[in-house]
């Protein structure tokens, strides 16, 4: 028995035409890419701080996609924030008898 294509399965809908792919890098960002990213990000924030225009940043970098630029920004600013937190000196805690007893493993008597 051969399939004639008449009755039976329907053909899948035609796929939407995708735009031509541009060359994007993968992996670690080069120093040049990062410099271009920072310049484009500063220009983007100067125009409208409340709105992020990642396609413009990606176009300025030239070798990274919009998604890669968003991800790079997220990671870059999270690392910067954690470095700022780590560089702040910690304030010493007050040493009261109850906190000293807890540090030694004794229960606080009431």
Beta strands, then each sheet from edge to edge (+ up, - down):
end
